[in-house]
Every structure is written in structure tokens, then in C-alpha cells.
Amino acid sequence: MVKLVVIALLVGYVGGVWKFWTGFERTNFNRSLPTRLSMSVLWPVLLVNRSFRKNFTKALKG
């Protein structure tokens, strides 16, 4: 059962990375590759920030 939860979390994380990566150009962030990589990888942690959360939502609406 634990493996199933871990797999579900991993799939959700990777899905979030993919959706944010593909919609990044809709955000107000700097368009550089390092910024895009770091924000895509750290998206769960950055969701605490209101500004990032708004931009994340913009990126997901495609």
C-alpha cells in the first residue's frame, strides 16, 4: 500500500513539473533556462508563496 501512495505522489509531482514546464511562457517570471528548471523542480515548495501560486495557476491554464 505504501508503494502505491509513493507512486501516486511521484506521478503527481512529475505531472506538475510537466504542466508547469510547458506553460512557463504564460508566467511573469524571467524566461531563462536556470529559472525555468529550478521553478519546475521546486514547484511544491514554492506554492506557499502567493505570487508563485498565481503564476503557477496561469501556467496550468493552457
PQR file with spaces between the fields and no chain letter, atoms N, CA, C, O and H, PARSE charges and radii, in Angstrom:
ATOM       1  N    MET     1       0.820   -1.194    0.000 -0.4000 1.5000
ATOM       2  CA   MET     1       0.000    0.000    0.000 -0.0000 2.0000
ATOM       3  C    MET     1       0.864    1.259    0.000  0.5500 1.7000
ATOM       4  O    MET     1       0.531    2.246   -0.656 -0.5500 1.4000
ATOM       5  N    VAL     2       1.963    1.221    0.729 -0.4000 1.5000
ATOM       6  CA   VAL     2       2.858    2.378    0.789 -0.0000 2.0000
ATOM       7  C    VAL     2       3.457    2.646   -0.586  0.5500 1.7000
ATOM       8  O    VAL     2       3.613    3.800   -0.986 -0.5500 1.4000
ATOM       9  H    VAL     2       2.233    0.420    1.262  0.4000 1.0000
ATOM      10  N    LYS     3       3.792    1.584   -1.305 -0.4000 1.5000
ATOM      11  CA   LYS     3       4.365    1.755   -2.647 -0.0000 2.0000
ATOM      12  C    LYS     3       3.372    2.448   -3.568  0.5500 1.7000
ATOM      13  O    LYS     3       3.758    3.278   -4.391 -0.5500 1.4000
ATOM      14  H    LYS     3       3.666    0.647   -0.980  0.4000 1.0000
ATOM      15  N    LEU     4       2.109    2.113   -3.433 -0.4000 1.5000
ATOM      16  CA   LEU     4       1.082    2.730   -4.265 -0.0000 2.0000
ATOM      17  C    LEU     4       0.963    4.230   -3.986  0.5500 1.7000
ATOM      18  O    LEU     4       0.808    5.023   -4.915 -0.5500 1.4000
ATOM      19  H    LEU     4       1.795    1.439   -2.765  0.4000 1.0000
ATOM      20  N    VAL     5       1.035    4.615   -2.730 -0.4000 1.5000
ATOM      21  CA   VAL     5       0.971    6.030   -2.359 -0.0000 2.0000
ATOM      22  C    VAL     5       2.193    6.773   -2.893  0.5500 1.7000
ATOM      23  O    VAL     5       2.071    7.881   -3.415 -0.5500 1.4000
ATOM      24  H    VAL     5       1.161    3.971   -1.975  0.4000 1.0000
ATOM      25  N    VAL     6       3.360    6.167   -2.765 -0.4000 1.5000
ATOM      26  CA   VAL     6       4.595    6.788   -3.259 -0.0000 2.0000
ATOM      27  C    VAL     6       4.533    6.960   -4.770  0.5500 1.7000
ATOM      28  O    VAL     6       4.930    8.001   -5.294 -0.5500 1.4000
ATOM      29  H    VAL     6       3.460    5.266   -2.341  0.4000 1.0000
ATOM      30  N    ILE     7       4.044    5.960   -5.463 -0.4000 1.5000
ATOM      31  CA   ILE     7       3.926    6.045   -6.925 -0.0000 2.0000
ATOM      32  C    ILE     7       2.934    7.135   -7.309  0.5500 1.7000
ATOM      33  O    ILE     7       3.182    7.892   -8.247 -0.5500 1.4000
ATOM      34  H    ILE     7       3.722    5.115   -5.038  0.4000 1.0000
ATOM      35  N    ALA     8       1.822    7.225   -6.602 -0.4000 1.5000
ATOM      36  CA   ALA     8       0.819    8.265   -6.889 -0.0000 2.0000
ATOM      37  C    ALA     8       1.399    9.660   -6.656  0.5500 1.7000
ATOM      38  O    ALA     8       1.164   10.565   -7.457 -0.5500 1.4000
ATOM      39  H    ALA     8       1.620    6.610   -5.840  0.4000 1.0000
ATOM      40  N    LEU     9       2.145    9.843   -5.580 -0.4000 1.5000
ATOM      41  CA   LEU     9       2.782   11.135   -5.308 -0.0000 2.0000
ATOM      42  C    LEU     9       3.813   11.475   -6.375  0.5500 1.7000
ATOM      43  O    LEU     9       3.902   12.622   -6.815 -0.5500 1.4000
ATOM      44  H    LEU     9       2.335    9.108   -4.930  0.4000 1.0000
ATOM      45  N    LEU    10       4.578   10.495   -6.786 -0.4000 1.5000
ATOM      46  CA   LEU    10       5.595   10.707   -7.817 -0.0000 2.0000
ATOM      47  C    LEU    10       4.952   11.078   -9.152  0.5500 1.7000
ATOM      48  O    LEU    10       5.438   11.969   -9.849 -0.5500 1.4000
ATOM      49  H    LEU    10       4.505    9.564   -6.429  0.4000 1.0000
ATOM      50  N    VAL    11       3.873   10.406   -9.506 -0.4000 1.5000
ATOM      51  CA   VAL    11       3.166   10.728  -10.743 -0.0000 2.0000
ATOM      52  C    VAL    11       2.592   12.143  -10.674  0.5500 1.7000
ATOM      53  O    VAL    11       2.659   12.878  -11.660 -0.5500 1.4000
ATOM      54  H    VAL    11       3.478    9.682   -8.940  0.4000 1.0000
ATOM      55  N    GLY    12       2.035   12.534   -9.539 -0.4000 1.5000
ATOM      56  CA   GLY    12       1.521   13.889   -9.368 -0.0000 2.0000
ATOM      57  C    GLY    12       2.610   14.944   -9.454  0.5500 1.7000
ATOM      58  O    GLY    12       2.413   16.006  -10.044 -0.5500 1.4000
ATOM      59  H    GLY    12       1.981   11.936   -8.739  0.4000 1.0000
ATOM      60  N    TYR    13       3.761   14.645   -8.862 -0.4000 1.5000
ATOM      61  CA   TYR    13       4.894   15.577   -8.899 -0.0000 2.0000
ATOM      62  C    TYR    13       5.389   15.756  -10.333  0.5500 1.7000
ATOM      63  O    TYR    13       5.570   16.881  -10.798 -0.5500 1.4000
ATOM      64  H    TYR    13       3.921   13.782   -8.383  0.4000 1.0000
ATOM      65  N    VAL    14       5.603   14.655  -11.019 -0.4000 1.5000
ATOM      66  CA   VAL    14       6.102   14.715  -12.401 -0.0000 2.0000
ATOM      67  C    VAL    14       5.070   15.394  -13.302  0.5500 1.7000
ATOM      68  O    VAL    14       5.436   16.154  -14.198 -0.5500 1.4000
ATOM      69  H    VAL    14       5.456   13.741  -10.641  0.4000 1.0000
ATOM      70  N    GLY    15       3.799   15.126  -13.072 -0.4000 1.5000
ATOM      71  CA   GLY    15       2.755   15.799  -13.842 -0.0000 2.0000
ATOM      72  C    GLY    15       2.775   17.301  -13.619  0.5500 1.7000
ATOM      73  O    GLY    15       2.596   18.069  -14.564 -0.5500 1.4000
ATOM      74  H    GLY    15       3.502   14.509  -12.344  0.4000 1.0000
ATOM      75  N    GLY    16       2.991   17.730  -12.383 -0.4000 1.5000
ATOM      76  CA   GLY    16       3.101   19.157  -12.082 -0.0000 2.0000
ATOM      77  C    GLY    16       4.301   19.797  -12.748  0.5500 1.7000
ATOM      78  O    GLY    16       4.217   20.910  -13.268 -0.5500 1.4000
ATOM      79  H    GLY    16       3.137   17.106  -11.615  0.4000 1.0000
ATOM      80  N    VAL    17       5.424   19.085  -12.729 -0.4000 1.5000
ATOM      81  CA   VAL    17       6.632   19.585  -13.404 -0.0000 2.0000
ATOM      82  C    VAL    17       6.350   19.757  -14.886  0.5500 1.7000
ATOM      83  O    VAL    17       6.680   20.791  -15.467 -0.5500 1.4000
ATOM      84  H    VAL    17       5.493   18.181  -12.306  0.4000 1.0000
ATOM      85  N    TRP    18       5.742   18.752  -15.499 -0.4000 1.5000
ATOM      86  CA   TRP    18       5.468   18.797  -16.942 -0.0000 2.0000
ATOM      87  C    TRP    18       4.516   19.941  -17.293  0.5500 1.7000
ATOM      88  O    TRP    18       4.775   20.692  -18.234 -0.5500 1.4000
ATOM      89  H    TRP    18       5.474   17.912  -15.027  0.4000 1.0000
ATOM      90  N    LYS    19       3.418   20.080  -16.549 -0.4000 1.5000
ATOM      91  CA   LYS    19       2.448   21.134  -16.840 -0.0000 2.0000
ATOM      92  C    LYS    19       3.057   22.525  -16.647  0.5500 1.7000
ATOM      93  O    LYS    19       2.807   23.430  -17.443 -0.5500 1.4000
ATOM      94  H    LYS    19       3.207   19.470  -15.785  0.4000 1.0000
ATOM      95  N    PHE    20       3.857   22.694  -15.585 -0.4000 1.5000
ATOM      96  CA   PHE    20       4.481   23.992  -15.349 -0.0000 2.0000
ATOM      97  C    PHE    20       5.521   24.291  -16.424  0.5500 1.7000
ATOM      98  O    PHE    20       5.622   25.424  -16.894 -0.5500 1.4000
ATOM      99  H    PHE    20       4.060   21.959  -14.939  0.4000 1.0000
ATOM     100  N    TRP    21       6.287   23.284  -16.812 -0.4000 1.5000
ATOM     101  CA   TRP    21       7.328   23.461  -17.832 -0.0000 2.0000
ATOM     102  C    TRP    21       6.710   23.889  -19.163  0.5500 1.7000
ATOM     103  O    TRP    21       7.211   24.800  -19.820 -0.5500 1.4000
ATOM     104  H    TRP    21       6.204   22.364  -16.430  0.4000 1.0000
ATOM     105  N    THR    22       5.631   23.235  -19.552 -0.4000 1.5000
ATOM     106  CA   THR    22       5.022   23.546  -20.846 -0.0000 2.0000
ATOM     107  C    THR    22       4.257   24.869  -20.829  0.5500 1.7000
ATOM     108  O    THR    22       4.089   25.478  -21.886 -0.5500 1.4000
ATOM     109  H    THR    22       5.224   22.495  -19.017  0.4000 1.0000
ATOM     110  N    GLY    23       3.791   25.331  -19.680 -0.4000 1.5000
ATOM     111  CA   GLY    23       3.061   26.590  -19.608 -0.0000 2.0000
ATOM     112  C    GLY    23       3.874   27.737  -19.046  0.5500 1.7000
ATOM     113  O    GLY    23       3.319   28.789  -18.732 -0.5500 1.4000
ATOM     114  H    GLY    23       3.927   24.836  -18.822  0.4000 1.0000
ATOM     115  N    PHE    24       5.174   27.557  -18.914 -0.4000 1.5000
ATOM     116  CA   PHE    24       6.020   28.563  -18.266 -0.0000 2.0000
ATOM     117  C    PHE    24       5.972   29.916  -18.970  0.5500 1.7000
ATOM     118  O    PHE    24       6.086   30.952  -18.313 -0.5500 1.4000
ATOM     119  H    PHE    24       5.626   26.702  -19.170  0.4000 1.0000
ATOM     120  N    GLU    25       5.808   29.927  -20.280 -0.4000 1.5000
ATOM     121  CA   GLU    25       5.828   31.201  -21.005 -0.0000 2.0000
ATOM     122  C    GLU    25       4.625   32.083  -20.671  0.5500 1.7000
ATOM     123  O    GLU    25       4.629   33.266  -21.010 -0.5500 1.4000
ATOM     124  H    GLU    25       5.715   29.086  -20.813  0.4000 1.0000
ATOM     125  N    ARG    26       3.611   31.549  -20.026 -0.4000 1.5000
ATOM     126  CA   ARG    26       2.450   32.349  -19.614 -0.0000 2.0000
ATOM     127  C    ARG    26       2.671   33.078  -18.287  0.5500 1.7000
ATOM     128  O    ARG    26       1.832   33.880  -17.877 -0.5500 1.4000
ATOM     129  H    ARG    26       3.607   30.588  -19.751  0.4000 1.0000
ATOM     130  N    THR    27       3.778   32.811  -17.621 -0.4000 1.5000
ATOM     131  CA   THR    27       4.037   33.414  -16.319 -0.0000 2.0000
ATOM     132  C    THR    27       4.779   34.733  -16.471  0.5500 1.7000
ATOM     133  O    THR    27       5.168   35.120  -17.573 -0.5500 1.4000
ATOM     134  H    THR    27       4.460   32.159  -17.954  0.4000 1.0000
ATOM     135  N    ASN    28       4.969   35.418  -15.344 -0.4000 1.5000
ATOM     136  CA   ASN    28       5.696   36.694  -15.332 -0.0000 2.0000
ATOM     137  C    ASN    28       7.166   36.506  -14.967  0.5500 1.7000
ATOM     138  O    ASN    28       7.874   37.493  -14.765 -0.5500 1.4000
ATOM     139  H    ASN    28       4.653   35.104  -14.449  0.4000 1.0000
ATOM     140  N    PHE    29       7.633   35.287  -14.880 -0.4000 1.5000
ATOM     141  CA   PHE    29       8.994   35.028  -14.450 -0.0000 2.0000
ATOM     142  C    PHE    29       9.989   35.213  -15.590  0.5500 1.7000
ATOM     143  O    PHE    29       9.630   35.188  -16.767 -0.5500 1.4000
ATOM     144  H    PHE    29       7.058   34.486  -15.044  0.4000 1.0000
ATOM     145  N    ASN    30      11.254   35.399  -15.202 -0.4000 1.5000
ATOM     146  CA   ASN    30      12.357   35.503  -16.156 -0.0000 2.0000
ATOM     147  C    ASN    30      12.389   34.244  -17.012  0.5500 1.7000
ATOM     148  O    ASN    30      12.251   33.143  -16.480 -0.5500 1.4000
ATOM     149  H    ASN    30      11.545   35.419  -14.246  0.4000 1.0000
ATOM     150  N    ARG    31      12.563   34.376  -18.298 -0.4000 1.5000
ATOM     151  CA   ARG    31      12.477   33.253  -19.229 -0.0000 2.0000
ATOM     152  C    ARG    31      13.768   32.453  -19.366  0.5500 1.7000
ATOM     153  O    ARG    31      13.897   31.668  -20.305 -0.5500 1.4000
ATOM     154  H    ARG    31      12.675   35.271  -18.730  0.4000 1.0000
ATOM     155  N    SER    32      14.714   32.626  -18.470 -0.4000 1.5000
ATOM     156  CA   SER    32      15.988   31.912  -18.581 -0.0000 2.0000
ATOM     157  C    SER    32      15.825   30.436  -18.211  0.5500 1.7000
ATOM     158  O    SER    32      14.935   30.070  -17.444 -0.5500 1.4000
ATOM     159  H    SER    32      14.609   33.263  -17.707  0.4000 1.0000
ATOM     160  N    LEU    33      16.687   29.611  -18.763 -0.4000 1.5000
ATOM     161  CA   LEU    33      16.627   28.165  -18.523 -0.0000 2.0000
ATOM     162  C    LEU    33      16.856   27.807  -17.057  0.5500 1.7000
ATOM     163  O    LEU    33      16.130   26.961  -16.536 -0.5500 1.4000
ATOM     164  H    LEU    33      17.410   29.908  -19.386  0.4000 1.0000
ATOM     165  N    PRO    34      17.835   28.409  -16.358 -0.5600 1.5000
ATOM     166  CA   PRO    34      18.009   28.065  -14.934  0.2800 2.0000
ATOM     167  C    PRO    34      16.779   28.389  -14.084  0.5500 1.7000
ATOM     168  O    PRO    34      16.434   27.634  -13.174 -0.5500 1.4000
ATOM     169  N    THR    35      16.123   29.505  -14.378 -0.4000 1.5000
ATOM     170  CA   THR    35      14.909   29.869  -13.637 -0.0000 2.0000
ATOM     171  C    THR    35      13.808   28.858  -13.918  0.5500 1.7000
ATOM     172  O    THR    35      13.111   28.408  -13.008 -0.5500 1.4000
ATOM     173  H    THR    35      16.403   30.118  -15.117  0.4000 1.0000
ATOM     174  N    ARG    36      13.664   28.515  -15.166 -0.4000 1.5000
ATOM     175  CA   ARG    36      12.629   27.551  -15.554 -0.0000 2.0000
ATOM     176  C    ARG    36      12.865   26.193  -14.907  0.5500 1.7000
ATOM     177  O    ARG    36      11.927   25.574  -14.404 -0.5500 1.4000
ATOM     178  H    ARG    36      14.230   28.881  -15.905  0.4000 1.0000
ATOM     179  N    LEU    37      14.102   25.728  -14.916 -0.4000 1.5000
ATOM     180  CA   LEU    37      14.436   24.438  -14.301 -0.0000 2.0000
ATOM     181  C    LEU    37      14.188   24.448  -12.799  0.5500 1.7000
ATOM     182  O    LEU    37      13.541   23.550  -12.261 -0.5500 1.4000
ATOM     183  H    LEU    37      14.864   26.230  -15.325  0.4000 1.0000
ATOM     184  N    SER    38      14.706   25.468  -12.130 -0.4000 1.5000
ATOM     185  CA   SER    38      14.583   25.494  -10.669 -0.0000 2.0000
ATOM     186  C    SER    38      13.133   25.612  -10.221  0.5500 1.7000
ATOM     187  O    SER    38      12.731   24.953   -9.262 -0.5500 1.4000
ATOM     188  H    SER    38      15.232   26.198  -12.567  0.4000 1.0000
ATOM     189  N    MET    39      12.346   26.434  -10.892 -0.4000 1.5000
ATOM     190  CA   MET    39      10.948   26.585  -10.506 -0.0000 2.0000
ATOM     191  C    MET    39      10.134   25.344  -10.847  0.5500 1.7000
ATOM     192  O    MET    39       9.203   24.991  -10.123 -0.5500 1.4000
ATOM     193  H    MET    39      12.673   26.969  -11.671  0.4000 1.0000
ATOM     194  N    SER    40      10.481   24.689  -11.937 -0.4000 1.5000
ATOM     195  CA   SER    40       9.769   23.458  -12.294 -0.0000 2.0000
ATOM     196  C    SER    40      10.034   22.355  -11.288  0.5500 1.7000
ATOM     197  O    SER    40       9.126   21.595  -10.950 -0.5500 1.4000
ATOM     198  H    SER    40      11.237   24.976  -12.525  0.4000 1.0000
ATOM     199  N    VAL    41      11.249   22.257  -10.810 -0.4000 1.5000
ATOM     200  CA   VAL    41      11.614   21.200   -9.865 -0.0000 2.0000
ATOM     201  C    VAL    41      11.084   21.508   -8.460  0.5500 1.7000
ATOM     202  O    VAL    41      10.676   20.598   -7.739 -0.5500 1.4000
ATOM     203  H    VAL    41      11.987   22.875  -11.085  0.4000 1.0000
ATOM     204  N    LEU    42      11.089   22.764   -8.080 -0.4000 1.5000
ATOM     205  CA   LEU    42      10.704   23.151   -6.711 -0.0000 2.0000
ATOM     206  C    LEU    42       9.250   23.604   -6.582  0.5500 1.7000
ATOM     207  O    LEU    42       8.893   24.210   -5.571 -0.5500 1.4000
ATOM     208  H    LEU    42      11.421   23.504   -8.666  0.4000 1.0000
ATOM     209  N    TRP    43       8.409   23.333   -7.564 -0.4000 1.5000
ATOM     210  CA   TRP    43       7.049   23.865   -7.538 -0.0000 2.0000
ATOM     211  C    TRP    43       6.252   23.514   -6.289  0.5500 1.7000
ATOM     212  O    TRP    43       5.483   24.359   -5.833 -0.5500 1.4000
ATOM     213  H    TRP    43       8.699   22.841   -8.385  0.4000 1.0000
ATOM     214  N    PRO    44       6.384   22.317   -5.700 -0.5600 1.5000
ATOM     215  CA   PRO    44       5.567   22.052   -4.497  0.2800 2.0000
ATOM     216  C    PRO    44       5.949   22.952   -3.321  0.5500 1.7000
ATOM     217  O    PRO    44       5.088   23.369   -2.546 -0.5500 1.4000
ATOM     218  N    VAL    45       7.227   23.243   -3.195 -0.4000 1.5000
ATOM     219  CA   VAL    45       7.704   24.093   -2.092 -0.0000 2.0000
ATOM     220  C    VAL    45       7.305   25.547   -2.337  0.5500 1.7000
ATOM     221  O    VAL    45       6.925   26.258   -1.407 -0.5500 1.4000
ATOM     222  H    VAL    45       7.926   22.904   -3.824  0.4000 1.0000
ATOM     223  N    LEU    46       7.393   25.979   -3.581 -0.4000 1.5000
ATOM     224  CA   LEU    46       7.111   27.372   -3.910 -0.0000 2.0000
ATOM     225  C    LEU    46       5.627   27.718   -3.880  0.5500 1.7000
ATOM     226  O    LEU    46       5.278   28.898   -3.900 -0.5500 1.4000
ATOM     227  H    LEU    46       7.702   25.401   -4.336  0.4000 1.0000
ATOM     228  N    LEU    47       4.750   26.728   -3.834 -0.4000 1.5000
ATOM     229  CA   LEU    47       3.316   27.010   -3.789 -0.0000 2.0000
ATOM     230  C    LEU    47       2.886   27.749   -2.526  0.5500 1.7000
ATOM     231  O    LEU    47       1.765   28.253   -2.458 -0.5500 1.4000
ATOM     232  H    LEU    47       5.034   25.770   -3.818  0.4000 1.0000
ATOM     233  N    VAL    48       3.754   27.818   -1.537 -0.4000 1.5000
ATOM     234  CA   VAL    48       3.453   28.575   -0.318 -0.0000 2.0000
ATOM     235  C    VAL    48       3.379   30.065   -0.629  0.5500 1.7000
ATOM     236  O    VAL    48       2.619   30.798    0.004 -0.5500 1.4000
ATOM     237  H    VAL    48       4.665   27.409   -1.592  0.4000 1.0000
ATOM     238  N    ASN    49       4.163   30.513   -1.600 -0.4000 1.5000
ATOM     239  CA   ASN    49       4.221   31.915   -1.985 -0.0000 2.0000
ATOM     240  C    ASN    49       3.014   32.276   -2.853  0.5500 1.7000
ATOM     241  O    ASN    49       2.740   31.605   -3.848 -0.5500 1.4000
ATOM     242  H    ASN    49       4.780   29.918   -2.114  0.4000 1.0000
ATOM     243  N    ARG    50       2.296   33.333   -2.477 -0.4000 1.5000
ATOM     244  CA   ARG    50       1.081   33.732   -3.191 -0.0000 2.0000
ATOM     245  C    ARG    50       1.366   34.116   -4.643  0.5500 1.7000
ATOM     246  O    ARG    50       0.616   33.728   -5.539 -0.5500 1.4000
ATOM     247  H    ARG    50       2.519   33.878   -1.669  0.4000 1.0000
ATOM     248  N    SER    51       2.437   34.873   -4.888 -0.4000 1.5000
ATOM     249  CA   SER    51       2.777   35.290   -6.245 -0.0000 2.0000
ATOM     250  C    SER    51       3.091   34.077   -7.121  0.5500 1.7000
ATOM     251  O    SER    51       2.626   33.987   -8.258 -0.5500 1.4000
ATOM     252  H    SER    51       3.046   35.189   -4.160  0.4000 1.0000
ATOM     253  N    PHE    52       3.872   33.160   -6.592 -0.4000 1.5000
ATOM     254  CA   PHE    52       4.193   31.957   -7.359 -0.0000 2.0000
ATOM     255  C    PHE    52       2.931   31.149   -7.626  0.5500 1.7000
ATOM     256  O    PHE    52       2.763   30.616   -8.723 -0.5500 1.4000
ATOM     257  H    PHE    52       4.249   33.233   -5.669  0.4000 1.0000
ATOM     258  N    ARG    53       2.052   31.052   -6.653 -0.4000 1.5000
ATOM     259  CA   ARG    53       0.817   30.279   -6.808 -0.0000 2.0000
ATOM     260  C    ARG    53      -0.046   30.853   -7.939  0.5500 1.7000
ATOM     261  O    ARG    53      -0.633   30.096   -8.713 -0.5500 1.4000
ATOM     262  H    ARG    53       2.189   31.486   -5.763  0.4000 1.0000
ATOM     263  N    LYS    54      -0.125   32.193   -8.039 -0.4000 1.5000
ATOM     264  CA   LYS    54      -0.882   32.823   -9.123 -0.0000 2.0000
ATOM     265  C    LYS    54      -0.257   32.505  -10.475  0.5500 1.7000
ATOM     266  O    LYS    54      -0.960   32.166  -11.427 -0.5500 1.4000
ATOM     267  H    LYS    54       0.352   32.807   -7.411  0.4000 1.0000
ATOM     268  N    ASN    55       1.063   32.615  -10.555 -0.4000 1.5000
ATOM     269  CA   ASN    55       1.744   32.319  -11.809 -0.0000 2.0000
ATOM     270  C    ASN    55       1.674   30.842  -12.152  0.5500 1.7000
ATOM     271  O    ASN    55       1.578   30.485  -13.326 -0.5500 1.4000
ATOM     272  H    ASN    55       1.634   32.891   -9.782  0.4000 1.0000
ATOM     273  N    PHE    56       1.722   29.988  -11.157 -0.4000 1.5000
ATOM     274  CA   PHE    56       1.597   28.549  -11.378 -0.0000 2.0000
ATOM     275  C    PHE    56       0.229   28.229  -11.971  0.5500 1.7000
ATOM     276  O    PHE    56       0.110   27.406  -12.879 -0.5500 1.4000
ATOM     277  H    PHE    56       1.801   30.278  -10.203  0.4000 1.0000
ATOM     278  N    THR    57      -0.795   28.888  -11.450 -0.4000 1.5000
ATOM     279  CA   THR    57      -2.143   28.695  -11.969 -0.0000 2.0000
ATOM     280  C    THR    57      -2.226   29.165  -13.425  0.5500 1.7000
ATOM     281  O    THR    57      -2.868   28.515  -14.250 -0.5500 1.4000
ATOM     282  H    THR    57      -0.699   29.557  -10.713  0.4000 1.0000
ATOM     283  N    LYS    58      -1.575   30.298  -13.741 -0.4000 1.5000
ATOM     284  CA   LYS    58      -1.541   30.783  -15.120 -0.0000 2.0000
ATOM     285  C    LYS    58      -0.882   29.756  -16.034  0.5500 1.7000
ATOM     286  O    LYS    58      -1.346   29.519  -17.149 -0.5500 1.4000
ATOM     287  H    LYS    58      -1.054   30.826  -13.071  0.4000 1.0000
ATOM     288  N    ALA    59       0.193   29.154  -15.561 -0.4000 1.5000
ATOM     289  CA   ALA    59       0.920   28.170  -16.369 -0.0000 2.0000
ATOM     290  C    ALA    59       0.082   26.928  -16.606  0.5500 1.7000
ATOM     291  O    ALA    59       0.169   26.327  -17.677 -0.5500 1.4000
ATOM     292  H    ALA    59       0.570   29.347  -14.655  0.4000 1.0000
ATOM     293  N    LEU    60      -0.725   26.531  -15.637 -0.4000 1.5000
ATOM     294  CA   LEU    60      -1.520   25.318  -15.781 -0.0000 2.0000
ATOM     295  C    LEU    60      -2.730   25.513  -16.686  0.5500 1.7000
ATOM     296  O    LEU    60      -3.207   24.564  -17.308 -0.5500 1.4000
ATOM     297  H    LEU    60      -0.795   27.020  -14.767  0.4000 1.0000
ATOM     298  N    LYS    61      -3.223   26.744  -16.758 -0.4000 1.5000
ATOM     299  CA   LYS    61      -4.372   27.028  -17.641 -0.0000 2.0000
ATOM     300  C    LYS    61      -3.855   27.134  -19.061  0.5500 1.7000
ATOM     301  O    LYS    61      -3.215   28.128  -19.402 -0.5500 1.4000
ATOM     302  H    LYS    61      -2.835   27.515  -16.252  0.4000 1.0000
ATOM     303  N    GLY    62      -4.101   26.188  -19.861 -0.4000 1.5000
ATOM     304  CA   GLY    62      -3.472   26.206  -21.142 -0.0000 2.0000
ATOM     305  C    GLY    62      -4.343   26.279  -22.281  0.5500 1.7000
ATOM     306  O    GLY    62      -3.872   26.298  -23.418 -0.5500 1.4000
ATOM     307  H    GLY    62      -4.621   25.380  -19.584  0.4000 1.0000
